[in-house]
Amino acid sequence: MEQLYSLSLAEALTLLEEGKVSAVELTRAVLARIEAVENRIGAYITVGQEQAIAQAEEADRCRHQGVPGPLCGLPLSVKDVLCTQGMPTTCASRILESFAPPYDATVVDRLKAAGAVLVGKTNMDEFAMGSSNENSAFGAVKNPWHTSYICGGSSGGSAAAVAADECLASIGTDTGGSIRQPASHCGVVGLKPTYGRVSRYGLVAFASSLDQAGPLTKTVRDAALLLNVIAGYDSKDSTSVDQPVPDYQAALTDGLKGLTLGIPQEYFAQGLDPEVEKAVRQGIEVLREAGAETVEVSLPHTGYGVAAYYIIAPAEASSNLARYDGVRYGFRDRNADTLKDMYRLSRSQGFGSEVKRRIIIGTYALSSGYYDAYYRKASQVRTLIIEDFRKAFTQCDALVSPVSPTPAWKLGEKISDPLGMYLTDVLTIPNNLAGLPGISVPCGFSSSGLPIGMQVQAAHFEEEKLLRIAYNLEHRLGIAGRRPVIS
Amino acid sequence: MQITPEEVTYVAGLARLELDPEEVAAMAKQLDRILGYVAKLNELDTSGIEPTTHALSIRNAFRRDEVQNSLSQEKALANAPEQNGEAFVVPRVIEAI
């Protein structure tokens, strides 16, 4: 029989509903899997064994009483940037090492209310800043397909945990590609919803105008299932949008007749790995066979996305991260005599080098005399990027492209080259600047066996289109069941 | 040269960060490359283009001015590095002259 930990959410739900397996059995299987492989992957910062078993027992009781929520008894993980009451929330930073939030993020609250079992908090780049998960104070996460390669970032722990069957599904966050890129590198599905679709309450802020939480799952159906639970208006997030949440699973229909897919030429430009291009183009062919039309489109400002982002995101971060001052929570240097020294010493020891780098870039870009040249200019270019998308969506229903220009690279390969690392996000960043929904769905493998994902993007609140396209690709390719052998 | 080591030290100070000389040297070099790259934004003529700060047009979210549940004092203080049961305790604020 197939191992319980390797089930998708939908498969596990069927077994739970038929009474063939209990939530406790399922949770124990996942915890045992974590025990078996975690030392080779490093996907978790915290595993809450006892809490998870208690939640699973409660889920089994709810099911017996006939009141199961939509995720009743399913063992999930959550990126360590989302606040969890009674479970540490570190953002993979020394500065929050001992922080135990007094409340749950709305996303976590909704998962719990739906009956999910929270097995633990996943590793990430510190404060979600990074593309390789090497910027964690708790160690790098390894790619389950090849443990000497990076798993992507910043939701690398979530992607690796799903790929390595250390949870049935996970919630990550995406500011410049942080759900889609690690999903692509780990061969799982990663959905970044429209900005405002999912509440940011309790999501530790990095860049508030860009951050958005979303699911990382084994299948497209599971992404639809999870999105239905976490999406929706929340009065505690002033940027949350009050718009009805459709039944996302109903969007998973066979065939793509009537849909036009745009192929943005700039996303296939120089620097794209030939194996990535081949896999994505073959995937597009599969979508055509499913009935979709295709059209070449142009997003002329794509090449300026990274430059605009590396002003806007650090500017917002420098302001958001001013709260870590050693006063109300987090690390404090005990040797400081004055308040100012305490701020300086606590922050200098608490933050890692990438976080410091971004705080300094952001502070510089916002400082007197530079604001117009940097922040204002970048915000104007953001408008041009949004216009590109708006025009493209008059010609097509969705955009199909690679997620990352290359498959995963070796651990350590880019760590001393921050700009080189930033440039790997060239194909995911414009999406965040425009607040669009985007999905990464597996579409092939490189010759060295590393996964390659296809990105699909659509207009605001058109997650159903993304799911329908991704679903058609997934079940025609038939590679969703492929899992790594962890060495 | 986009940014000098002296500027890095100054800006770090504004952000309440202290870097040792080696960090400053490395940071200045990296930031110089990053800002050099960012300068490509100047290739674009953006005169007359409205800046975007939020991708969706959202308005301020008001609520009624009514008392709602909030954190208890005990919970609010629970994560503090130093507290006295009523307030956060910090080193002296006014520096000696």
HADDOCK unambig.tbl for C-alpha pairs under 7 A between the chains (distance, minus, plus):
assign (segid A and resid 99 and name CA) (segid B and resid 79 and name CA) 6.31 0.50 0.50
assign (segid A and resid 100 and name CA) (segid B and resid 79 and name CA) 6.90 0.50 0.50
assign (segid A and resid 102 and name CA) (segid B and resid 75 and name CA) 6.32 0.50 0.50
assign (segid A and resid 209 and name CA) (segid B and resid 54 and name CA) 5.71 0.50 0.50
assign (segid A and resid 238 and name CA) (segid B and resid 61 and name CA) 5.42 0.50 0.50
assign (segid A and resid 239 and name CA) (segid B and resid 58 and name CA) 6.85 0.50 0.50
assign (segid A and resid 304 and name CA) (segid B and resid 41 and name CA) 6.58 0.50 0.50
assign (segid A and resid 307 and name CA) (segid B and resid 37 and name CA) 6.80 0.50 0.50
assign (segid A and resid 307 and name CA) (segid B and resid 38 and name CA) 4.57 0.50 0.50
assign (segid A and resid 307 and name CA) (segid B and resid 41 and name CA) 6.74 0.50 0.50
assign (segid A and resid 326 and name CA) (segid B and resid 81 and name CA) 6.99 0.50 0.50
assign (segid A and resid 327 and name CA) (segid B and resid 80 and name CA) 6.37 0.50 0.50
assign (segid A and resid 327 and name CA) (segid B and resid 81 and name CA) 6.75 0.50 0.50
assign (segid A and resid 327 and name CA) (segid B and resid 88 and name CA) 6.65 0.50 0.50
assign (segid A and resid 327 and name CA) (segid B and resid 90 and name CA) 6.77 0.50 0.50
assign (segid A and resid 328 and name CA) (segid B and resid 79 and name CA) 6.58 0.50 0.50
assign (segid A and resid 328 and name CA) (segid B and resid 80 and name CA) 4.62 0.50 0.50
assign (segid A and resid 328 and name CA) (segid B and resid 88 and name CA) 6.66 0.50 0.50
assign (segid A and resid 329 and name CA) (segid B and resid 79 and name CA) 4.83 0.50 0.50
assign (segid A and resid 329 and name CA) (segid B and resid 80 and name CA) 4.57 0.50 0.50
assign (segid A and resid 329 and name CA) (segid B and resid 81 and name CA) 6.22 0.50 0.50
assign (segid A and resid 330 and name CA) (segid B and resid 81 and name CA) 6.96 0.50 0.50
assign (segid A and resid 332 and name CA) (segid B and resid 81 and name CA) 6.39 0.50 0.50
assign (segid A and resid 337 and name CA) (segid B and resid 91 and name CA) 5.99 0.50 0.50
assign (segid A and resid 338 and name CA) (segid B and resid 91 and name CA) 5.15 0.50 0.50
assign (segid A and resid 338 and name CA) (segid B and resid 92 and name CA) 5.29 0.50 0.50
assign (segid A and resid 338 and name CA) (segid B and resid 93 and name CA) 6.14 0.50 0.50
assign (segid A and resid 338 and name CA) (segid B and resid 95 and name CA) 6.73 0.50 0.50
assign (segid A and resid 339 and name CA) (segid B and resid 90 and name CA) 6.61 0.50 0.50
assign (segid A and resid 339 and name CA) (segid B and resid 91 and name CA) 5.19 0.50 0.50
assign (segid A and resid 339 and name CA) (segid B and resid 92 and name CA) 5.96 0.50 0.50
assign (segid A and resid 339 and name CA) (segid B and resid 93 and name CA) 5.26 0.50 0.50
assign (segid A and resid 343 and name CA) (segid B and resid 16 and name CA) 6.25 0.50 0.50
assign (segid A and resid 344 and name CA) (segid B and resid 16 and name CA) 4.73 0.50 0.50
assign (segid A and resid 344 and name CA) (segid B and resid 17 and name CA) 5.12 0.50 0.50
assign (segid A and resid 344 and name CA) (segid B and resid 18 and name CA) 6.12 0.50 0.50
assign (segid A and resid 347 and name CA) (segid B and resid 17 and name CA) 6.15 0.50 0.50
assign (segid A and resid 348 and name CA) (segid B and resid 17 and name CA) 5.22 0.50 0.50
assign (segid A and resid 348 and name CA) (segid B and resid 18 and name CA) 5.68 0.50 0.50
assign (segid A and resid 360 and name CA) (segid B and resid 11 and name CA) 6.33 0.50 0.50
assign (segid A and resid 360 and name CA) (segid B and resid 12 and name CA) 5.82 0.50 0.50
assign (segid A and resid 360 and name CA) (segid B and resid 15 and name CA) 6.94 0.50 0.50
assign (segid A and resid 363 and name CA) (segid B and resid 11 and name CA) 6.60 0.50 0.50
assign (segid A and resid 363 and name CA) (segid B and resid 15 and name CA) 6.64 0.50 0.50
assign (segid A and resid 364 and name CA) (segid B and resid 11 and name CA) 6.10 0.50 0.50
assign (segid A and resid 376 and name CA) (segid B and resid 51 and name CA) 6.46 0.50 0.50
assign (segid A and resid 379 and name CA) (segid B and resid 51 and name CA) 4.60 0.50 0.50
assign (segid A and resid 379 and name CA) (segid B and resid 52 and name CA) 5.12 0.50 0.50
assign (segid A and resid 379 and name CA) (segid B and resid 53 and name CA) 6.40 0.50 0.50
assign (segid A and resid 380 and name CA) (segid B and resid 46 and name CA) 6.42 0.50 0.50
assign (segid A and resid 380 and name CA) (segid B and resid 49 and name CA) 5.83 0.50 0.50
assign (segid A and resid 380 and name CA) (segid B and resid 50 and name CA) 5.85 0.50 0.50
assign (segid A and resid 380 and name CA) (segid B and resid 51 and name CA) 3.98 0.50 0.50
assign (segid A and resid 380 and name CA) (segid B and resid 52 and name CA) 6.20 0.50 0.50
assign (segid A and resid 382 and name CA) (segid B and resid 52 and name CA) 6.13 0.50 0.50
assign (segid A and resid 383 and name CA) (segid B and resid 50 and name CA) 6.92 0.50 0.50
assign (segid A and resid 383 and name CA) (segid B and resid 51 and name CA) 6.10 0.50 0.50
assign (segid A and resid 383 and name CA) (segid B and resid 52 and name CA) 5.49 0.50 0.50
assign (segid A and resid 419 and name CA) (segid B and resid 34 and name CA) 5.94 0.50 0.50
assign (segid A and resid 433 and name CA) (segid B and resid 55 and name CA) 6.76 0.50 0.50
assign (segid A and resid 434 and name CA) (segid B and resid 55 and name CA) 5.19 0.50 0.50
assign (segid A and resid 435 and name CA) (segid B and resid 55 and name CA) 5.26 0.50 0.50
